Amino acid sequence: MSIEEPTRVDGRIGTLPAHERTGRSDRGTEKVPVEQKVDVVDASWLLECSPSAYVLLSIDGAILFANPALLTLTGRIDTPLLGVRFQDLLSTGSRMFYETQFKPMLLMRGAVREISLDLIHSDGRRVPVFVNAVAAPATTDGPKRLILTLFEATQRKQYESELLRARRESERVAEVVQRSSDAIFSLTADGKIQSWNDGAELIFGLTLSEAIERSFASLFPDAYSGELATALTKLSRGNEARIEMHSTLKDGDPVDVSVILTPHMEAPGILVAFSAVIRDSTLRKRGEKALLQSEKLASVGRLASSIAHEINNPLEAVTNLLYILETQFSEPKAKEYVAMAQEELARVSHIATHTLRFHKQSSGRTSLDLRMLTDSVFGLYRGRLENQNIVTVNDSLRVSPLFCFENELRQVFVILVSNSFDAMRAGGRLIIRNRDIILYPSGAKGVRITVADNGHGMDTSTLARLFEPFFSTKGIGGTGLGLWISRDLIEKNGGRIRIRSRNRVSQSGTVVSMTFPHRDGSA
């Protein structure tokens, strides 16, 4: 098997046909023009200077020839490689791959390209290489041999590693965006939706297929068309746009949203796309409204406390005057009128006193008489309850005092009685029962407070959302915070709350059960 002499042709290394090397053409003895003559270069020079490693192997992997590039790759400049098995120059994993995959595949196909292997350098480090190989057919005077070309792939491996790392980072970011509770999506310059994440589906109730290619403006009522047009003008100038808007979900429920639009520009300042980040601000706005309402209520409370304090002084004087007046009359009718005036005056005094108690903050736990608390709350609502034909029952004969924050439990009672009052517009029966119990499963002593009414009751969907902040069935008159606050106050005092309700036509009503552990009053 002979190798033709390599030659340099116009600065390139190659092999010319025999007739060009002899200066003759296959058409006769015509001389090759002078400008076509080339210099002959020895093949060994080509192999010596090649940046790629060339290796000739026997069928069992023994090295029969290797150029200097292989010595450089393996760091064995002064070590002869003839007779060394090529597999022994590889890492353990690459050696196994060579024996089980590379060699059988090469012998079966006759050639393989860009196979990744790791050489072991003399200093112990790995040198990644890509291998192209052919199986030279057997000649009449020798066995089949393997011809390998190797080139170092360190930089390419680093590039691939960086590319893989960037891809994984991009996938992580994409996953965060996709799973975000905020709506995050991209749009074309003319406002057509191109992507759609889970948050967008949650806020607007549209699936990916329903949203793609839909116009951005269609997500909002027509009343915001002017603001959207202004925002798009800002985007075309490369400026970010922020809008507070109101929209409607697919099922018709209203939703408040905060919108941030970010432009994506290309030279020379052309808007090619923009992205939208939309956050459901419904709860935030409800919270702001509730906070404002609570601040108003706090101001009213301070005013009421101040008025109650000022009323107490003249009330005491009037009470004394009525007592003196009662002693001056002997007629039964006059005494009856004085007694009625004293009763109503006592009621006014009672309301003023408890108004002051509501405003005064709890400084610590105290021993609370639940029967007296129940009477106190019923007294506050007595006029309205009687006007609405609601009968009240205070069943607190067998109950021990409860060690708790008095004003907080008083607030819970007021919220529950107020809810029962609203549920019985056509009259009914309201019972507050206080009992000593044994708590399960601890076996400790405790108290159960039950507030029951036969009002219109609640359905299962309402019961499921009772303790959700801002959820209300009272329309504009309700804040949706009463039971949410009550549960927090009950748990602060170590208790638990449970609510059962029924809204059947023949039988309706609600039962609120609260359990508290008895605490040592000295604690």
Secondary structure, 3 states (H helix, E strand, C coil): CCCCCEEEECCEEEECCHHHHCCEECCEEEECCHHHCCEECCHHHHHHHCCCEEEEECCCCEEEEECHHHHHHHCCCCCCCCCCEHHHHECHHHHHHHHHHHHHHHHHHCEEEEEEEEEECCCCCEEEEEEEEEEECCECCECCEEEEEEEECHHHHHHHHHHHHHHHHHHHHHHHHHHCCCEEEEEECCCEECCCCHHHHHHHCCCHHHHCCCEHHHHCCHHHHHHHHHHHHHHHCCCCEEEEEEEECCCCCEEEEEEEEEEEEECCCEEEEEEEEEEECHHHHHHHHHHHHHHHHHHHHHHHHHHHHHHHHHHHHHHHHHHHHHHHCCCHHHHHHHHHHHHHHHHHHHHHHHHHHHHCCCCCCEEECHHHHHHHHHHHHHHHHHHCCEEEEEECCCCCCEEECHHHHHHHHHHHHHHHHHHCCCCEEEEEEEEEEECCCCCCEEEEEEEEECCCCCCHHHHHCCCCCCCCCCHHHCCCCHHHHHHHHHHHCCCEEEEEEEECCCCEEEEEEEEEECCCCCC
